[in-house]
Amino acid sequence: MHVNDHDRYDLLVVGSANADLVVGVERRPAPGETVLGSDLAVHPGGKGGNQAVAAARLGARTALLARVGDDAHGRLLLESQRAAGVDTTGVLVGGAPTGVALITVDPSGDNSIVVSPGANARLAPEDIRAAGALLGAARVVSVQLEIPLETVAEVAGAMSPGTRLVLNPSPPAPLPAHVLAVCDPLVVNEHEARSMLGGAAGATPEEWARALLGLGPRSVVVTLGAAGALVADTRGGDAVRVPSPQVEAVDTTGAGDAFTAALAWRLGRGEGLAEAAAFAVRVGAAAVTRRGAQASFPTAEEVPVGGVPAAGFPGAEETPAP
């Protein structure tokens, strides 16, 4: 896989790509029971796929390194990535069926999800080694934990000095010290922060951030839903809260992925952590105002300004980094 020097990627996402199979039900079935549901809806998803689409839609030059099956769901995922402008050179095909999330949703909006990782579980350390040129061409690499932990560790070990690793430990799992040491930042929501810290979590996001920094990452971002985010850095200074614009939330699916993608892109452009997070919370806020995951992700022009000036907004992707 050859990447020319001028073909630098703003963001390389290494992660999962799933087909989300969604059925609405009046109530979820009890053991041995059959219930009737709505027509099946199939949506492109997976944390990796979501982040890549979110970044590309904002105008970032984005690539995805993932694995899908040689099947209809895999073709759907590749098409959705390409439609958003993602470079899919690094998407490997075959070895297992495409990952699938089976989702039932009841009238209150509660959902039950069964995930079949499929090809995501076959994204292996040797796939990362084979994609060295792609990794070397990225300003920022973003990973999550819907792929094998040894593959995430391989990515962390492959970071060149000029490349920044953004890691969202979702679904939560214990991370080795050498992986945590490369995270800049580690991006967690409240659930993920508590899971990583166990009994040592403390009561406030400021305390979580301090405790998480104690585990070794270079910086930490704690997402706080409608309250925005909190950023903290080993390079000194106190934790900083970044407020979110107030919006009418319709569907929070994928909003965290949109936030992380926007944050990673802006960090790659040279923005500071608080400044990048201020943009990312506005992207996340825009995403919750529409249904679906990838369908809800905004373009740069659709990001609310919300009292905080967006860098080069609207059309932020046309403004060169400072």
Secondary structure per residue as TSV (DSSP state, phi and psi in degrees):
chain	resnum	aa	ss	phi	psi
A	1	M	-	360.0	106.5
A	2	H	-	-100.0	130.2
A	3	V	-	-121.8	120.1
A	4	N	-	-68.2	156.3
A	5	D	T	-57.5	-37.0
A	6	H	T	-79.2	-7.7
A	7	D	-	-91.6	50.2
A	8	R	-	-73.5	136.9
A	9	Y	E	-93.3	136.9
A	10	D	E	-64.2	-39.4
A	11	L	E	-147.2	130.8
A	12	L	E	-111.9	121.9
A	13	V	E	-99.7	124.5
A	14	V	E	-110.4	114.4
A	15	G	S	179.3	-156.1
A	16	S	-	-92.5	151.6
A	17	A	-	-134.7	120.3
A	18	N	E	-123.8	153.3
A	19	A	E	-93.4	125.3
A	20	D	E	-92.4	116.5
A	21	L	E	-102.7	111.8
A	22	V	E	-116.4	131.3
A	23	V	E	-130.2	130.2
A	24	G	E	-83.1	136.8
A	25	V	B	-132.5	152.6
A	26	E	S	-67.1	-39.2
A	27	R	S	-155.6	154.6
A	28	R	-	-76.3	143.2
A	29	P	-	-69.5	145.8
A	30	A	-	-80.4	165.4
A	31	P	T	-54.1	132.2
A	32	G	T	79.9	0.0
A	33	E	-	-104.0	146.1
A	34	T	-	-110.7	131.4
A	35	V	-	-122.1	152.8
A	36	L	-	-87.5	146.0
A	37	G	B	-128.6	-178.8
A	38	S	-	-73.9	177.6
A	39	D	-	-58.4	144.6
A	40	L	-	-69.8	131.0
A	41	A	E	-111.3	134.5
A	42	V	E	-115.4	120.5
A	43	H	E	-122.5	144.6
A	44	P	E	-71.0	134.6
A	45	G	E	-151.3	-150.8
A	46	G	-	89.1	138.8
A	47	K	H	-60.8	-39.6
A	48	G	H	-65.4	-49.7
A	49	G	H	-59.9	-41.4
A	50	N	H	-61.3	-46.6
A	51	Q	H	-63.1	-40.8
A	52	A	H	-64.0	-44.6
A	53	V	H	-63.8	-42.7
A	54	A	H	-60.7	-44.5
A	55	A	H	-67.1	-44.7
A	56	A	H	-63.5	-38.7
A	57	R	H	-65.5	-30.0
A	58	L	H	-75.1	-15.6
A	59	G	T	113.1	5.1
A	60	A	-	-76.7	142.3
A	61	R	-	-77.1	108.5
A	62	T	E	-123.3	141.5
A	63	A	E	-127.3	153.0
A	64	L	E	-121.1	130.9
A	65	L	E	-112.7	110.0
A	66	A	E	-155.4	178.0
A	67	R	E	-133.2	131.2
A	68	V	E	-126.5	165.7
A	69	G	-	-81.8	162.3
A	70	D	S	-85.6	72.5
A	71	D	S	-153.0	179.0
A	72	A	H	-62.2	-38.6
A	73	H	H	-65.3	-38.9
A	74	G	H	-62.6	-40.6
A	75	R	H	-66.3	-39.2
A	76	L	H	-58.5	-44.8
A	77	L	H	-66.9	-42.3
A	78	L	H	-62.5	-42.6
A	79	E	H	-62.5	-42.2
A	80	S	H	-67.1	-35.8
A	81	Q	H	-64.9	-48.5
A	82	R	H	-64.6	-37.2
A	83	A	H	-62.3	-31.3
A	84	A	H	-83.0	-10.8
A	85	G	T	97.3	15.2
A	86	V	-	-80.2	138.9
A	87	D	B	-78.2	117.4
A	88	T	-	-102.8	18.4
A	89	T	T	-52.2	-36.6
A	90	G	T	-88.0	3.2
A	91	V	E	-84.3	118.4
A	92	L	E	-90.1	144.2
A	93	V	E	-120.7	129.8
A	94	G	-	109.8	175.2
A	95	G	S	98.0	-20.3
A	96	A	S	-177.0	163.1
A	97	P	-	-63.6	154.4
A	98	T	-	-57.3	142.7
A	99	G	E	-60.7	143.8
A	100	V	E	-135.5	139.6
A	101	A	E	-110.8	121.5
A	102	L	E	-96.1	114.3
A	103	I	E	-122.7	125.0
A	104	T	E	-110.7	137.2
A	105	V	E	-124.7	127.6
A	106	D	-	-94.5	172.6
A	107	P	T	-59.1	-25.5
A	108	S	T	-79.6	-5.9
A	109	G	S	95.6	-6.9
A	110	D	-	-66.8	140.4
A	111	N	E	-126.9	153.8
A	112	S	E	-117.6	133.9
A	113	I	E	-129.8	131.3
A	114	V	E	-114.7	125.0
A	115	V	E	-106.6	126.9
A	116	S	E	-103.7	103.4
A	117	P	-	-61.2	-32.6
A	118	G	G	53.0	-128.0
A	119	A	G	-62.3	-26.0
A	120	N	G	-58.3	-35.9
A	121	A	G	-72.9	-12.0
A	122	R	G	-100.8	4.3
A	123	L	-	-74.9	107.2
A	124	A	-	-108.9	162.4
A	125	P	H	-53.1	-36.4
A	126	E	H	-67.0	-27.0
A	127	D	H	-65.7	-36.4
A	128	I	H	-68.3	-44.1
A	129	R	H	-61.9	-37.4
A	130	A	H	-70.1	-20.0
A	131	A	T	-100.5	27.2
A	132	G	H	-54.2	-39.3
A	133	A	H	-64.8	-39.0
A	134	L	H	-65.5	-45.0
A	135	L	H	-62.9	-39.4
A	136	G	H	-69.7	-17.9
A	137	A	T	-94.0	2.2
A	138	A	E	-102.4	135.0
A	139	R	E	-71.6	-40.4
A	140	V	E	-134.0	140.6
A	141	V	E	-118.1	130.7
A	142	S	E	-116.0	131.5
A	143	V	E	-131.8	157.2
A	144	Q	E	-132.4	-173.4
A	145	L	S	-112.0	28.9
A	146	E	S	-91.4	12.7
A	147	I	S	-125.0	166.8
A	148	P	-	-58.5	142.5
A	149	L	H	-60.8	-34.2
A	150	E	H	-68.5	-25.8
A	151	T	H	-73.8	-40.2
A	152	V	H	-60.9	-42.6
A	153	A	H	-63.8	-36.2
A	154	E	H	-64.6	-40.8
A	155	V	H	-61.6	-46.6
A	156	A	H	-60.0	-38.5
A	157	G	H	-75.1	-16.4
A	158	A	T	-94.9	2.7
A	159	M	-	-67.2	125.2
A	160	S	-	-81.1	160.4
A	161	P	T	-55.0	-33.4
A	162	G	T	-87.7	4.0
A	163	T	-	-108.7	142.7
A	164	R	E	-109.8	135.9
A	165	L	E	-102.9	126.1
A	166	V	E	-112.0	124.2
A	167	L	E	-126.8	127.8
A	168	N	E	-110.0	108.3
A	169	P	-	-77.4	72.1
A	170	S	-	-134.1	126.5
A	171	P	S	-66.9	148.5
A	172	P	-	-60.2	139.1
A	173	A	-	-154.4	152.5
A	174	P	-	-63.3	134.2
A	175	L	-	-108.2	136.2
A	176	P	-	-63.9	152.2
A	177	A	H	-57.2	-38.1
A	178	H	H	-71.1	-22.2
A	179	V	H	-78.6	-47.5
A	180	L	H	-56.6	-36.3
A	181	A	T	-64.6	-21.1
A	182	V	T	-94.4	-16.3
A	183	C	E	-66.3	127.6
A	184	D	E	-153.0	72.6
A	185	P	E	-104.2	171.7
A	186	L	E	-86.9	125.2
A	187	V	E	-112.3	118.3
A	188	V	E	-132.4	150.2
A	189	N	-	-93.8	-177.0
A	190	E	H	-60.4	-44.3
A	191	H	H	-61.1	-45.0
A	192	E	H	-68.2	-37.8
A	193	A	H	-62.2	-48.0
A	194	R	H	-63.9	-38.5
A	195	S	H	-63.9	-41.3
A	196	M	H	-71.6	-32.0
A	197	L	H	-93.4	-19.7
A	198	G	G	61.3	-134.4
A	199	G	G	-70.1	-11.8
A	200	A	G	-91.4	19.3
A	201	A	-	-68.8	-34.6
A	202	G	-	78.5	178.0
A	203	A	S	-98.9	-27.3
A	204	T	S	-117.0	157.5
A	205	P	H	-57.4	-32.8
A	206	E	H	-61.7	-41.5
A	207	E	H	-67.9	-41.0
A	208	W	H	-58.7	-45.2
A	209	A	H	-62.0	-44.1
A	210	R	H	-61.8	-43.8
A	211	A	H	-66.2	-38.8
A	212	L	H	-66.6	-40.0
A	213	L	H	-60.6	-31.6
A	214	G	T	-64.6	-19.3
A	215	L	T	-81.2	-10.8
A	216	G	S	120.7	-11.9
A	217	P	-	-67.8	158.5
A	218	R	S	-75.4	-29.3
A	219	S	E	-154.1	162.3
A	220	V	E	-136.8	139.7
A	221	V	E	-124.8	125.8
A	222	V	E	-108.0	119.2
A	223	T	E	-86.0	139.7
A	224	L	-	-124.1	28.9
A	225	G	G	59.9	-130.2
A	226	A	G	-63.5	-19.0
A	227	A	G	-83.3	-2.4
A	228	G	-	98.3	-126.6
A	229	A	E	-154.9	167.1
A	230	L	E	-130.7	135.2
A	231	V	E	-120.9	144.8
A	232	A	E	-147.5	147.8
A	233	D	E	-139.3	140.2
A	234	T	T	-71.2	-11.2
A	235	R	T	-79.5	10.7
A	236	G	S	106.4	167.1
A	237	G	S	88.3	160.7
A	238	D	-	-81.0	164.7
A	239	A	-	-63.5	141.7
A	240	V	E	-118.9	130.6
A	241	R	E	-88.2	137.3
A	242	V	E	-118.8	109.0
A	243	P	-	-73.2	154.9
A	244	S	-	-103.3	147.1
A	245	P	-	-63.2	147.1
A	246	Q	-	-81.4	122.9
A	247	V	-	-132.4	163.6
A	248	E	-	-85.8	106.6
A	249	A	-	-76.2	128.2
A	250	V	S	-106.2	-40.8
A	251	D	-	-159.5	118.1
A	252	T	-	-88.0	0.9
A	253	T	T	-56.6	126.3
A	254	G	T	80.8	-4.9
A	255	A	H	-63.6	-38.2
A	256	G	H	-63.7	-36.6
A	257	D	H	-67.1	-39.9
A	258	A	H	-64.6	-41.6
A	259	F	H	-58.7	-50.9
A	260	T	H	-63.9	-40.2
A	261	A	H	-62.6	-44.4
A	262	A	H	-64.9	-41.9
A	263	L	H	-60.3	-48.8
A	264	A	H	-60.4	-44.1
A	265	W	H	-60.0	-47.9
A	266	R	H	-68.8	-33.6
A	267	L	H	-63.4	-39.6
A	268	G	H	-65.0	-24.0
A	269	R	T	-83.3	-0.1
A	270	G	T	96.7	7.2
A	271	E	-	-75.4	153.9
A	272	G	-	-71.3	166.3
A	273	L	H	-61.6	-46.1
A	274	A	H	-66.5	-39.5
A	275	E	H	-66.1	-44.2
A	276	A	H	-64.6	-39.6
A	277	A	H	-67.3	-33.3
A	278	A	H	-63.3	-37.2
A	279	F	H	-70.3	-43.7
A	280	A	H	-63.3	-37.6
A	281	V	H	-66.2	-31.4
A	282	R	H	-70.4	-36.1
A	283	V	H	-65.6	-44.7
A	284	G	H	-60.8	-39.8
A	285	A	H	-64.2	-40.1
A	286	A	H	-64.0	-38.2
A	287	A	H	-66.6	-31.6
A	288	V	T	-79.3	-7.7
A	289	T	T	-85.9	-3.2
A	290	R	S	-130.8	153.8
A	291	R	S	-73.7	153.8
A	292	G	S	89.0	174.8
A	293	A	S	-94.3	-85.5
A	294	Q	G	-61.5	-33.0
A	295	A	G	-64.4	-21.2
A	296	S	G	-93.3	-5.9
A	297	F	-	-75.0	133.6
A	298	P	-	-84.0	156.2
A	299	T	-	-80.4	170.3
A	300	A	G	-58.2	-36.7
A	301	E	G	-67.6	-21.9
A	302	E	G	-93.5	0.7
A	303	V	S	-78.1	124.3
A	304	P	-	-65.6	142.8
A	305	V	-	-79.9	-39.8
A	306	G	T	52.9	37.4
A	307	G	T	83.7	-11.0
A	308	V	S	-114.7	120.9
A	309	P	-	-65.1	127.6
A	310	A	-	-79.8	140.5
A	311	A	T	-64.1	114.3
A	312	G	T	67.0	20.9
A	313	F	-	-82.5	143.1
A	314	P	S	-79.4	171.9
A	315	G	S	72.0	41.1
A	316	A	G	-57.3	-27.9
A	317	E	G	-69.9	-14.7
A	318	E	G	-88.0	-9.8
A	319	T	S	-92.4	121.4
A	320	P	-	-64.4	153.2
A	321	A	-	-63.3	145.5
A	322	P	-	-64.0	360.0
